[in-house]
Amino acid sequence: LSYTVINQDPVANRDLVYSFPSISIVFVDINTIIQRHRNKIDYMKSLYGRISRDGKEFSQISKFYKGVEYEMVNYNTKYYQDLFYILPFYHQEFPAHMKKLIFLDIDLEFFTDLEDLNEEF
């Protein structure tokens, strides 16, 4: 985001001013969250991670179409990492005094002020 804002080509409307809201950055060791919720994370991975029951990094599915059975194999390791399964536990892990918490992917591009997102809550 900062690279985009700083290096953006000049715009026709010179009155346009970009501002970056005050933010607080906190680094969290996700291993402590993962350890406390290991069983639930593993269960979610079995449902959503596209990992076969024997632990291989693919799922094998049999489907029927017009009376014919087809076997499909889906190779997908993207959501195998524990990181993708800790979101449901944030409300239990972060301090209760935090009233708002907005998580964003690093590759998002905004076309509005982030304060608009903050005001949604």
CYANA upper distance limits for C-alpha pairs under 8 A (distance plus 0.5 A):
  1 LEU  CA      5 VAL  CA      6.76
  1 LEU  CA    106 ILE  CA      8.17
  1 LEU  CA    107 ASP  CA      8.22
  1 LEU  CA    108 LEU  CA      7.90
  1 LEU  CA    109 GLU  CA      7.01
  1 LEU  CA    110 PHE  CA      8.46
  2 SER  CA      6 ILE  CA      6.42
  3 TYR  CA      7 ASN  CA      6.32
  3 TYR  CA      8 GLN  CA      8.48
  4 THR  CA      8 GLN  CA      6.06
  5 VAL  CA     18 TYR  CA      7.74
 10 PRO  CA     14 ARG  CA      8.47
 19 SER  CA    113 ASP  CA      8.10
 20 PHE  CA    113 ASP  CA      8.45
 20 PHE  CA    114 LEU  CA      8.25
 21 PRO  CA    114 LEU  CA      7.59
 21 PRO  CA    115 GLU  CA      7.48
 29 ASP  CA     33 ILE  CA      8.20
 30 ILE  CA     34 ILE  CA      6.65
 30 ILE  CA     83 LEU  CA      8.01
 31 ASN  CA     35 GLN  CA      6.48
 32 THR  CA     36 ARG  CA      6.91
 33 ILE  CA     37 HIS  CA      6.90
 33 ILE  CA     86 ILE  CA      7.62
 33 ILE  CA     89 PHE  CA      8.19
 33 ILE  CA     93 GLU  CA      7.51
 34 ILE  CA     38 ARG  CA      5.93
 34 ILE  CA     41 ILE  CA      7.94
 34 ILE  CA     82 ASP  CA      7.64
 34 ILE  CA     86 ILE  CA      7.39
 37 HIS  CA     41 ILE  CA      6.61
 37 HIS  CA     89 PHE  CA      8.46
 38 ARG  CA     42 ASP  CA      6.61
 39 ASN  CA     43 TYR  CA      6.71
 40 LYS  CA     44 MET  CA      6.72
 41 ILE  CA     45 LYS  CA      6.65
 41 ILE  CA     82 ASP  CA      7.50
 41 ILE  CA     85 TYR  CA      6.36
 41 ILE  CA     86 ILE  CA      7.69
 42 ASP  CA     46 SER  CA      6.80
 43 TYR  CA     47 LEU  CA      7.12
 44 MET  CA     48 TYR  CA      6.44
 44 MET  CA     49 GLY  CA      7.78
 44 MET  CA     85 TYR  CA      7.61
 45 LYS  CA     49 GLY  CA      4.87
 45 LYS  CA     50 ARG  CA      7.94
 45 LYS  CA     51 ILE  CA      7.71
 45 LYS  CA     79 TYR  CA      8.34
 45 LYS  CA     80 TYR  CA      7.40
 45 LYS  CA     85 TYR  CA      8.02
 46 SER  CA     50 ARG  CA      7.56
 46 SER  CA     51 ILE  CA      6.77
 46 SER  CA     52 SER  CA      7.91
 46 SER  CA     53 ARG  CA      7.54
 48 TYR  CA     79 TYR  CA      8.31
 49 GLY  CA     76 ASN  CA      8.42
 49 GLY  CA     77 THR  CA      8.11
 49 GLY  CA     79 TYR  CA      5.73
 49 GLY  CA     80 TYR  CA      6.07
 50 ARG  CA     57 GLU  CA      7.68
 50 ARG  CA     58 PHE  CA      6.43
 50 ARG  CA     59 SER  CA      6.00
 50 ARG  CA     74 ASN  CA      7.88
 50 ARG  CA     75 TYR  CA      8.17
 50 ARG  CA     76 ASN  CA      6.72
 50 ARG  CA     77 THR  CA      7.94
 50 ARG  CA     79 TYR  CA      8.12
 50 ARG  CA     80 TYR  CA      8.33
 51 ILE  CA     55 GLY  CA      6.55
 51 ILE  CA     56 LYS  CA      6.38
 51 ILE  CA     57 GLU  CA      5.40
 51 ILE  CA     58 PHE  CA      5.53
 51 ILE  CA     59 SER  CA      6.04
 51 ILE  CA     76 ASN  CA      8.23
 51 ILE  CA     77 THR  CA      8.19
 51 ILE  CA     80 TYR  CA      7.89
 52 SER  CA     56 LYS  CA      5.91
 52 SER  CA     57 GLU  CA      7.01
 52 SER  CA     58 PHE  CA      6.09
 52 SER  CA     59 SER  CA      5.15
 52 SER  CA     60 GLN  CA      7.50
 57 GLU  CA     75 TYR  CA      7.02
 57 GLU  CA     76 ASN  CA      7.15
 57 GLU  CA     77 THR  CA      6.43
 57 GLU  CA     80 TYR  CA      8.43
 58 PHE  CA     73 VAL  CA      7.26
 58 PHE  CA     74 ASN  CA      5.94
 58 PHE  CA     75 TYR  CA      4.96
 58 PHE  CA     76 ASN  CA      6.49
 58 PHE  CA     77 THR  CA      7.92
 59 SER  CA     73 VAL  CA      6.17
 59 SER  CA     74 ASN  CA      5.72
 59 SER  CA     75 TYR  CA      7.23
 60 GLN  CA     71 GLU  CA      7.46
 60 GLN  CA     72 MET  CA      6.18
 60 GLN  CA     73 VAL  CA      5.00
 60 GLN  CA     74 ASN  CA      6.97
 61 ILE  CA     71 GLU  CA      6.19
 61 ILE  CA     72 MET  CA      5.59
 61 ILE  CA     73 VAL  CA      6.85
 62 SER  CA     69 GLU  CA      7.08
 62 SER  CA     70 TYR  CA      6.14
 62 SER  CA     71 GLU  CA      4.89
 62 SER  CA     72 MET  CA      6.61
 63 LYS  CA     69 GLU  CA      6.11
 63 LYS  CA     70 TYR  CA      5.70
 63 LYS  CA     71 GLU  CA      6.75
 63 LYS  CA     72 MET  CA      7.93
 64 PHE  CA     68 VAL  CA      5.85
 64 PHE  CA     69 GLU  CA      4.85
 64 PHE  CA     70 TYR  CA      6.47
 65 TYR  CA     69 GLU  CA      6.96
 65 TYR  CA     70 TYR  CA      7.86
 79 TYR  CA     84 PHE  CA      6.76
 80 TYR  CA     84 PHE  CA      8.22
 81 GLN  CA     85 TYR  CA      8.37
 82 ASP  CA     86 ILE  CA      7.39
 86 ILE  CA     90 TYR  CA      7.45
 89 PHE  CA     93 GLU  CA      6.79
 90 TYR  CA     94 PHE  CA      6.37
 91 HIS  CA     96 ALA  CA      8.48
 94 PHE  CA     98 MET  CA      7.93
100 LYS  CA    121 PHE  CA      7.97
104 LEU  CA    108 LEU  CA      7.86
110 PHE  CA    114 LEU  CA      8.11
112 THR  CA    116 ASP  CA      7.73
113 ASP  CA    117 LEU  CA      8.18
114 LEU  CA    118 ASN  CA      6.99
115 GLU  CA    119 GLU  CA      6.60
116 ASP  CA    120 GLU  CA      7.12
117 LEU  CA    121 PHE  CA      8.03
